[in-house]
Amino acid sequence: MTWQALPWQSSLQAAFTTIWGSGVSPIPSLDLNFTLGFLDPRITGASLATLTNAAGNIAYKPHNFVLWSEKFDGAAWYNNGSATASVVADRNGVVGKGVRVTATASNGDFYQPYTSGAAQSVTNSLWIRRISGVGVVQMMSPANVVQTVAVSASWQQFTVNSTSVSAGTSSTAYIGVRLVTSGDVVEVCEASGVLGPLQPYYPTTGSAYFGPRFTYDPVTHAALGLLIEEQRTNLLTYSEQFDNAAWTLATASVTANATTAPDGASTADKLVEDSTAAVTHRLYGAATVTAVAHTLSVYAKPAGRSIIALRTPGGVLSYFNVSTGTVGSVPGPHSAKIESVGNGWYRCSVTWTPTAGAINVGYDACQVDGSSTYNGDGTSGIYLWGAQLEAGAFATSYIPTTSASVTRAADSATMTGSNFSSWFNATQGTLYVEGGGSNAAGSARLVGISDGTTLNRIINYLSGATQLAGLVSTGGVAQANPTVNVTSAASSNKLAQAYVVNNVNVAANGTLGAADTSATIPTVTLMRIGADESGTGAILNGTIARLRYYNTALTNAQLQALTK
């Protein structure tokens, strides 16, 4: 297949001239720039998780738990026998996407119970307008408590926030309206229920909507692109409520909601030392673990003390200075890391392999590096937020918890069917990707094209901590696997792989690999981003900033130019 420029693509030609120089230059048949915060609608697959938003705050990714948010005549929506519902136009005049609710008796309810995940703060949103009547109109909170709203004849958006009804990992929330007076009529549209504060509206059908994770640098606020992470579970409960009984205090107290947290809300607690002399001042929580690598982390900020120690079983302490952003004393075989997340906050983490069973882990306020025993003054301490304990050799994005541990599913981004074949060339092509990840030891994928098996595939992956590679496999036989060394596979790199029969090569950051001149090209049917052929392994644990596909095999010189 030979690419032919279309009229609408003429503006792209000038942009690509800066890469290729003068003359005719290839233009990609697929060009996804994830730093712009847009996911091509042909890519499917997502789950609920957190990200760093453009303001540098930790927030939930786009989502909407409410089902059939624009189809109100389905089984997801109910009335209590004192109201009727009929489908009408929404606030934009689109017929069939709104609902008219009429009270046939007093306290006529129209509502939906929906699953909101763990029992946390949930925000409901509805657009409502009055059609007739003057009686009280109420909106259901997630906790199924009605609140009066001042509706008018014009469309208005109303929100109500509360904790969902039941505890655990699968809580029920409610959304809807109550008309107190018989005969009153209102219209409703755009139903939304989200964890945390109000988000933009995302329509749903028969399942909840979970959007992509476009994440940003918490300090510079630069766009990093699409975040892809493996499944992880936060084993610690009440990860933001250190005053909860799930946390045990030792010669210390907790002041709840003492300062602004990394999520931009006043939810960070202060661990306050008491005035006891020559003791430790700390808190700890319990979890059950297996005998594999685990990582304990927390967000910390000075509050009179600048040193925090992360405590693992056996009283093993790893020290961090959250004024200077440096790792202090760390006993082997533990490893530690500290990362600035802006506004004076640091995320401190320590990795070790525990003995399987029930353990305690925690956080100590300290006066100096290397010792957690000192004379408290009764007022100083450390601000804490976002405690996390997860099985894995590095910390992943924060997973909030309340009364139970919470599992974040692996991210998934896939193109199949005509969404794939519309831009793909079966005989030759070039994959280009900008990104990096933490899972170099697991041959993590940047991007891969396959038939859903390991037999037939064309993949770009991290082949080591300092190496990138491009594998072509046909019928289970490796045809080519050129590599290029880089400074760090975890950093954002530019990698391009060209393939055609008997000619496969890669280039990374302007450096060319060694071409393989004996290769057949496999038959493939789909593309996965940041994961292996099954979609469940070799997870990148990193970000993809840009992804392009050219339906021609670029030359070696073009590969180098493209990746500089």
Number of C-alpha atoms within 10 A of each C-alpha: 11 9 14 10 15 7 7 7 11 11 9 12 15 13 11 17 15 12 15 16 11 10 8 10 16 20 22 22 17 17 14 17 19 24 19 14 18 14 19 14 8 13 18 15 14 20 19 24 24 20 25 26 21 17 16 22 22 22 20 24 23 22 25 26 26 30 26 23 27 23 23 26 16 11 11 16 19 18 18 12 13 17 23 19 19 13 18 20 17 21 19 10 10 10 12 16 21 27 25 22 27 25 24 18 17 16 20 24 26 27 19 22 17 21 18 27 21 25 25 23 16 25 23 29 25 23 20 30 21 22 17 14 14 14 15 16 24 20 27 25 26 28 20 19 14 17 14 14 15 12 20 14 12 12 18 15 14 14 17 22 20 19 22 26 19 16 16 17 19 16 17 21 28 23 27 24 27 27 28 19 19 17 18 23 23 23 25 27 26 23 27 27 33 25 27 17 16 16 18 10 17 19 18 21 12 13 12 22 19 19 19 28 28 27 27 25 20 22 15 12 16 15 19 22 26 29 26 25 26 21 16 20 20 23 24 28 24 22 27 22 23 28 19 15 10 17 21 17 20 15 17 22 21 23 15 19 20 15 19 15 24 26 20 15 13 13 19 26 24 26 28 26 30 20 17 15 13 11 16 21 27 27 23 18 21 16 15 12 19 13 12 13 16 19 22 28 26 23 24 32 27 21 20 16 21 23 30 31 29 25 21 23 13 10 11 14 23 29 29 30 23 26 16 12 20 16 22 19 14 19 13 9 8 15 16 22 18 20 16 19 20 16 15 15 22 25 24 28 26 26 24 21 18 17 14 11 10 12 15 18 20 24 26 27 32 28 19 18 18 17 17 21 16 18 17 23 14 14 16 21 30 25 29 32 27 25 29 27 28 22 22 18 18 21 24 20 16 25 25 26 26 20 17 19 21 21 18 19 15 21 26 22 20 21 20 16 11 12 16 19 15 11 15 24 20 16 16 20 20 24 28 25 25 24 25 27 27 23 24 24 11 15 21 27 29 33 27 24 26 24 18 18 13 16 18 23 28 28 25 29 29 28 21 19 19 15 18 30 27 30 21 28 22 20 15 13 13 15 22 25 20 19 23 21 19 18 11 18 23 22 17 18 21 23 30 29 28 27 29 20 16 14 19 30 30 32 32 28 21 19 17 22 23 14 19 17 14 12 19 21 23 22 17 21 19 20 29 24 27 35 29 27 25 13 19 14 17 23 27 31 27 25 28 27 25 19 22 18 23 22 25 24 24 22 14 21 12 18 28 22 19 21 21 14
